[in-house]
Structure formats: C-alpha cells, structure tokens
Amino acid sequence: MNDTVQTPADTAKARQPDHDRPYTVLAHGVAIVLLGVLAVVVPFAILSTGERPPSGGLIWDFSMGLGFGALALLALQFAMTGRLRWITHPFGADIVYLAHRYLSWGAVLLVLGHFALIYVFHQPALGVLNPLEARWELTAGRLAMGCFLGLIVTSEFRKRLHLRHEWWRALHLTLALVGMTAAVAHVLGVGNLTDTPAKRWLWLGVTAGFIGVLAYTHLLRPSMQARNPWRVVANTAEYGGVHRLELAPEGRGLHRWKPGQFAWLKVERSPYSLIEHPFTISTAPEKGPNIAFSIKPLGDHSSVLAKTPVGARAYVDGPYGAFSIDRLAEAEGFVMIAGGVGITPILSNLHALDARGDKRPIILIYGNPSWDEASFRDELSDMKSRLNLTLVHVLDEPPNDWDGETGRIDDKTLARHLPAQTRDWPHLLCGPGPMIAGVTADLGSLGVSASHIDYEIFELV
Ligand SMILES: Cc1cc2nc3c(=O)[nH]c(=O)nc-3n(C[C@H](O)[C@H](O)[C@H](O)COP(=O)(O)OP(=O)(O)OC[C@H]3O[C@@H](n4cnc5c(N)ncnc54)[C@H](O)[C@@H]3O)c2cc1C
C-alpha cells in the first residue's frame, strides 16, 4: 500500500483544528513569567559572586542594586517586543505590549531611584555635568537615563505630541538602541562589577541578547518575508466603507494560523520598512491558503491600504494574537459582541465554526452607527442559515422601518438577549475602547465573571 495516499479519514484528521489546550497554555505562560523573573534575578546572583568592590555603604549598594535591576528589566523589554511568538503565544500580543508598558515604567523608576540616591547622598561621585569635562562613563549613564525617560514620555504622550505612529516607532527604536548601548557602556566604564569572567560574560550576554532580538525582528524576519511575498487578488467594497483585500501566497503561506489572529501588513513597500499596520485576518484557516484583511479607512495609511489595486505585492508578518475560539474548545456556546470594524476577528471565528460544521450556539450582538455602516451584514445573515447563530443588530441611528434594537449596547440590551445559561460561556468583545469598557462593566453587573470575558484592542500604542 502506498503510504502517501491520503484516505478521507486522513484528510478529515488533517482539517481538525489544532486547539490550544488550556493547561498547556497556562503551563507555557507560567514558564515564560518564571523565565522573565530569572532573567532579572540571575544577574544579581552573578554580580554578588567574586570579589566585592569596597562597599560605599548601604545606600550606595542599594543604589547600585537599583541600577542593575533596571538594566535587567530593560533588557527584558527587547524580548517582550521582539515578536517572538513563543513569548506572545500564551498571553496575546496586546497583553504583552501592556506588560511592556508597565514594566518599562518600573525599569525607568529604578533608573531614577539609582540616580536620585547618588545625587542626594553621594553627589561628588557624579562629577561635573559638562560632557566635555565629565568622565565618559558617567556621561554615558546620563545619556542612557535621558533616552529611557524619552521613551516613556514619547510613548505615553504620543498623541498629545502629535507624533505620527511611524515617526514614533523609528524614534522608539533609536532611543531604545542608544539608551541600552549607553547603559552597558556605563556599567563597563564604571567597572566595579566586571572583575570575574562570569560577570564579563553577563554583560556580553545582555548586549548580544538585545542586539540579537533587534536583528531577528528587523533583519531576519523581514528577510523571510522577502522570500514569501503575497499578491492582492481581489479588493471588494463592503458596507461601512470597509474594503476586503484578498491575498494569495506566492511562497509559503501562513503557518499555524488560528481564527481571530492578526498580522502586520505592508503593501508595495520593502519588507524591511518600519511602516506596517496590524490587521485581523478576517477569513478562517480552513479557507486558506488565501487570506483576507478587512480594512476600514480611519486614517491616512488605512485609507491608502483600502484602495490597494489588484496585483499589488504585499508582505505579511504573522500570525499573532490569542482572540480565538481555538482557545475555547470546551465552551458550550459563545457570546460575541462587536462594534463597527471590531467585527473582523469575530467574523474570522464565525467562518471557522462554519467551516467545521460546529453547531454550538452563538449569540452575536453587533453595534453600528447606522444600517449602512453594518459591514458584512449580508455575510452574517447568510451564515445564520448554517450556524446556530442568533444575530442582534443594534443601531444608533436606525432607518424609519427598523424594528430591532436601537441606541448603544448597554446593560438593558445585554439583559434582553443573554439568557442566564450564557453567563459561563466565553464572551468575546471587539470594538472601540469606550464600548469595550462599558460592555465589560455591564456584563459584570449581569453576573459574568471577568475570566469569561476576552477582548481584542485595536490600539497597541
Ligand atoms: C490587533 C489589531 C487588529 C486590527 N484589526 C483591524 C481590522 O481588521 N480592520 C481595521 O480596519 N483595522 C484594524 N486595526 C486597526 C488598524 O491597525 C489601524 O486602524 C490602522 O493601523 C490605522 O492606521 P492609519 O495610519 O490609517 O491611522 P492613523 O490615524 O495614523 O492612526 C490611528 C491609530 O491607529 C494606530 N496605528 C497607526 N499606525 C499603526 C501601526 N503601524 N501599528 C499599530 N498601530 C497603529 C495608532 O494607535 C493610531 O493612533 C487593528 C489593530 C490592531 C492592533
């Protein structure tokens, strides 16, 4: 018998979704957090070996500890934002970016603490400020501190500073690279913790680690994309000004892709360009190898992307994200709540349930300003005939003959459409930030626990 001939059973098995088992995801997540803690703690253990430099007293030693803690935490940020899938997989990219934001704040507070203690209690050690006269390693330390503060200010206040996303990204990368290089130079120049080979290896490892992650993200991954371009094969207009771009792979398609995930898209640009945008893959893996992005023209780039001509070349970096029914294999049914273009990851999950012939009950509450804004309304109504789907449209400004729900999705709308047995079902939310915040609170007051609510945020920074 020829082993390579596929029987119908083999084909069916091959099409079985590759579900993420909750305990595997949990174990993976715990392992990543432990690794992160080790990455911060191990440097301290290495630094406390060998000959101790003469102590400058408790406050001096404490200040040095803060400095090294900060450096370890900062080095970790490169790994967290380096699009390493084994790090983002258990949590989802948005949660990892959120953790990056708060850990960076923590690291910069440690840097400030390190400096403030020396400034207050050991000021002569800081020498002069003028870089032409100061010791170079102390200037390097000040430069690093300036870069790290710059990173926080430009990220927290990007919109108020009217900093365009692509400029912010280039600046972020530059400040991070210069800041980290200056910080390692500062430690090596000050030189009181480089006396053993283990300590020298530690600094070499930190430097190689962050440069390695940068090279992986900005050189190696784009070079893989360059070998696997995509071609836009259709651009279809949808309700609400959304355009659905269908892409066909010209090399290797997406690998281990799950419904509801997103990818970074570049169209008619070099794969090495820093200008790329995250969009949900709005089709299901079962309908691959072609993929589709459904783009609402909300700003300058999305407006250009929505008009992409058929035949354009594209590069796709993904998949990322965890907003997927494949995380929820045990669910008895699903509550899905979408606002506007937030329908895209929900649509992808529905397509997957449809392709798998999954008959679990789904209640979809879909809010839009008007009937004409309700993207994919025909596709959704078509899916109703095949899925066990209850579809509730909610319109802010309904047409005259509308007899459905009106206004915003609020506690009363939810109470009317979500019977008591749905409280333990997963609730998948995607839409504008204020809508997600409001609906999450309303679901809480209905008795839905936070562990049953999952949401996708369309804004990473
Ligand atoms: C995980 C995820 C999935 C998304 N899926 C979809 C989708 O399916 N359909 C859809 O229409 N939109 C989606 N978006 C939103 C989409 O990425 C933004 O609307 C788009 O990037 C805006 O770019 P712009 O230059 O046109 O708008 P601008 O007006 O320049 O930017 C508007 C806001 O979008 C964000 N943004 C801009 N550029 C980037 C960038 N390069 N990377 C990250 N964020 C950026 C910033 O917060 C910015 O303030 C998704 C976003 C995320 C994070």
The ligand as a Gaussian input file, in Angstrom:
#p B3LYP/6-31G(d) Opt

LIG

0 1
 C       -4.571000      43.634000      16.756000
 C       -5.193000      44.657000      15.819000
 C       -6.062000      44.251000      14.827000
 C       -6.641000      45.194000      13.971000
 N       -7.510000      44.771000      13.006000
 C       -8.098000      45.674000      12.182000
 C       -9.006000      45.242000      11.161000
 O       -9.274000      44.062000      10.975000
 N       -9.543000      46.199000      10.356000
 C       -9.267000      47.540000      10.522000
 O       -9.787000      48.352000       9.761000
 N       -8.420000      47.959000      11.500000
 C       -7.822000      47.074000      12.317000
 N       -6.933000      47.501000      13.275000
 C       -6.665000      48.952000      13.402000
 C       -5.643000      49.392000      12.363000
 O       -4.393000      48.800000      12.619000
 C       -5.491000      50.923000      12.427000
 O       -6.740000      51.496000      12.129000
 C       -4.508000      51.415000      11.435000
 O       -3.222000      50.958000      11.751000
 C       -4.549000      52.940000      11.458000
 O       -3.506000      53.443000      10.685000
 P       -3.646000      54.863000       9.936000
 O       -2.258000      55.338000       9.640000
 O       -4.585000      54.792000       8.825000
 O       -4.357000      55.791000      11.002000
 P       -3.781000      56.890000      11.945000
 O       -4.841000      57.925000      12.082000
 O       -2.407000      57.303000      11.579000
 O       -3.669000      56.065000      13.294000
 C       -4.814000      55.835000      14.080000
 C       -4.357000      54.994000      15.265000
 O       -4.069000      53.665000      14.802000
 C       -2.912000      53.176000      15.473000
 N       -1.856000      52.904000      14.497000
 C       -1.494000      53.655000      13.437000
 N       -0.484000      53.085000      12.788000
 C       -0.182000      51.954000      13.451000
 C        0.780000      50.933000      13.285000
 N        1.646000      50.967000      12.281000
 N        0.811000      49.926000      14.160000
 C       -0.052000      49.885000      15.195000
 N       -0.999000      50.806000      15.408000
 C       -1.059000      51.830000      14.551000
 C       -2.457000      54.232000      16.432000
 O       -2.993000      53.979000      17.709000
 C       -3.048000      55.484000      15.888000
 O       -3.270000      56.451000      16.871000
 C       -6.335000      46.575000      14.119000
 C       -5.430000      46.975000      15.100000
 C       -4.858000      46.034000      15.936000
 C       -3.882000      46.484000      16.984000

